[in-house]
Amino acid sequence: MSPAAEVDSIPRDEVEIAPIRGMWTDTFRRLLKHRVAVVGCVFVAIFVGASLLAPLISPYDPTEANFQAALKDPSLAHPFGTDHFGRDVFSRIIYGARTSLLIGVFSVLIAAFGGVLLGLVGGYLGGWIDNLIMRVVDISLTFPRILLSILLIAIIGTGMENIMLAVGIFAIPTYARLVRSSVLVLKETEFVEAAQAIGGSSSRVLFLHIFPGTLGPIVVQSTFLIATSIRVAAGLSFLGIGVPPPTPEWGTMLADARSYMALAPHLLAIPGFALMGVVLSFNLLGDGLRDALDPKLRR
């Protein structure tokens, strides 16, 4: 009996049809199998949840001073102690998470909007436009990001909005190079050539056929850049040119704690561990997403 006849002889109810899964569904399934990424995802979820629910979780006003309770050690009333103004450190950590999340997310949105657009246009059009964009990107990448951010803040002033703008603008080159490299590969594929052959406009081919193929690398890079933005913003606040007081921010808390390292070391340790944990969690999640989105791992 031929193989085709053998297949036809099998009852239909005994034939198992493998489910067809989309790219993102398949990515999510493989991400759940990545233990390190799951750990990072859990801590990121805690960080985001604490940020969104800060008014409900925080037991005290993070900016209310109480000099009679200044520099208290951790206790039931103040789980993380109090700072030199008598403010509850736990409440300031929770609200500081919200500040860091806002800076990280909006900085990445600014960077992604500008960088993705430049990368798409430069990679697809090529020629002198691509050369001009890439040379500007290469020049901007030669300068340390934090120094350029300090320069821009010195020009436009301090404040949370200016921090987001400064950190976001100087992350644009990272997206531009990443997206351009993806576009150079995708525009040579058969489905893009077919879309061009049937008369698809450049904008239609670029945004409907090429852009979706760049979303994987963009998502992974965004995860890493949120961590970088939070770290850079904390560094600027530590230097005194970031988020102005009394707004709770982890970098500012670290700067204030330097003078009380001997009397209250927890004031330095707690925001330091919070900052380290959040940055590490986003990096672990980014590593997991990168592995889950790797085409070589798909069957």
KANOR-V695211 format. One record per pair of residues at least 24 apart in sequence whose ideal C-beta (glycine too) atoms are under 10 Angstrom apart, sorted by the first residue. I is the first residue (numbers start at 1). J is the second residue. Records with the same first field share a line. If there is no record, write none. Layout:
I=J  J
//
This chain:
23=212  213  215  216  293  295  298
24=215  216  219  292  293
26=292  293  297  298  299
27=216  219  288  289  291  292  293  294  297  298
28=292
29=292
30=288  289  291  292  293  294  297  298
31=285  288  289  291  292  293
32=288  292
33=288  291  292
34=284  285  287  288  289  290  291  292
35=284  288
36=284  285  287  288  291
37=284  285  286  287  288  289  290  291  292
38=284  285  288
39=280  281  284  285  288
40=223  280  281  282  283  284  285  286  287  288  289
41=281  282  284  285  288  289
42=281  284  285
43=277  278  280  281  282  284  285
44=101  223  226  227  278  281  282  284  285
45=281  285
46=97  277  278  281
47=97  98  100  101  104  230  274  277  278  281  282
48=97  98  101  105  278
49=97
50=93  94  95  96  97  98  101  274
51=94  95  96  97  98  99  100  101  102  105
52=97  98  101
53=94  98
54=91  93  94  95  96  97  98  99  101  248
55=94  95  98
56=94
57=90  91  94  95  97
58=88  90  91  92  93  94  95  98  248
59=88  90  91  94
60=86  87  88  89  90  91  92  94
61=87  88  91  92  95
62=87  88  89  90  91  92  93  94  95  96  98  99  246  247  248
63=87  91  92  95  245  246  247  248
64=88  91  246
65=246
70=260  264
71=260  263  264  266  267
72=264  266
73=264  266
74=264  266  270
79=270
80=266  267  269  270  271  274
81=264  266  267  270
82=264  266  267
83=253  256  257  260  264  266  267
84=256  257  259  260  263  264  267
85=245  246  256
87=246  248  253
89=248  253  257  264  266  267  270  271
90=270
91=248
92=246  247  248  249  250  252  253  256  270  271
93=248  250  253  270  271  273  274
94=248  274
95=247  248  249
96=234  237  243  247  248  249  250  251  252  253  271  274  275
97=230  248  249  250  274  275  278
98=248  249
99=160  163  230  233  234  237  242  243  247  248  249  250  251  252
100=226  229  230  231  233  234  237  243  248  249  250  251  274  275  278  279
101=226  230  278
102=160  161  163  164  233  243
103=160  161  163  164  167  168  226  229  230  232  233  234  236  237  242  243  249
104=164  167  222  225  226  227  228  229  230  231  232  233  278  279  282
105=164  222  226  229  230
106=160  161  163  164  165  167  168  229
107=149  163  164  165  166  167  168  169  170  171  225  226  228  229  230  232  233
108=164  167  168  171  175  218  221  222  223  224  225  226  227  228  229
109=164  168  222
110=164  165  166  167  168  169  170  171  172  229
111=164  167  168  169  170  171  172  173  174  175  176  221  222  225  228  229
112=168  171  172  174  175  179  218  219  221  222  225
113=168  172  175
114=168  169  171  172  173  175  176
115=168  169  171  172  173  174  175  176  177  178  179  180  218  221  225
116=172  175  176  178  179  180  211  214  215  218
117=172  175  176  179
118=172  173  175  176  177  179  180
119=172  173  174  175  176  177  178  179  180  181  182  183  184  214  218
120=176  179  180  182  183  206  207  210  211  214
121=176  179  180  183  202  206
122=176  177  179  180  183  184
123=176  177  179  180  181  182  183  184  185  186  187  206  210  214
124=180  183  184  186  187  192  202  203  205  206  207  210  211
125=183  202  206
126=180  183  184  187
130=180  183  184
133=173  176  177  180
134=173  176  177  180
136=172  173  176
137=172  173  174  175  176  177  180
138=173  177
139=173
140=169  170  172  173  174  176
141=170  173  174  176  177
142=173
143=170
144=170
145=169  170  171  173  174  228  229  232
146=170  231  232  233  235  236  239
149=229  232  233  235  236  241  242
150=235  236  239  241  242
153=236  239  241  242
154=241
157=241  244
158=236  237  240  241  242  243  244
159=242  243  244  247
160=233  237  242  243  244  247  249
162=236  241  242  243
163=229  232  233  236  237  241  242  243  244  249
164=229  233
166=232  233  236  241  242
167=225  228  229  230  231  232  233  236  242
168=225  229
170=232
171=221  222  225  228  229  232
174=221  224  225  228
175=214  217  218  221  222  225
177=221
178=214  217  218  220  221
179=210  211  214  215  217  218  221
180=214
181=214  217
182=210  211  213  214  215  216  217  218
183=210  211  213  214
185=210  213  214
186=210  211  212  213  214
187=213
189=213
215=293
216=289  290  292  293  294  295
217=289  290  293
219=286  289  290  293
220=285  286  287  288  289  290  291  292  293  294
221=286  289  290
222=282  286  289
223=281  282  283  284  285  286  287  288  289  290
224=279  282  283  285  286  287  289  290
225=282  286
226=278  279  282  283  285  286
227=278  279  280  281  282  283  284  285  286
228=279  282  283
229=279  282
230=275  278  279  282
231=275  276  278  279  282
234=271  272  274  275  278  279
235=275
238=275
250=274  275  276  278
251=275
//
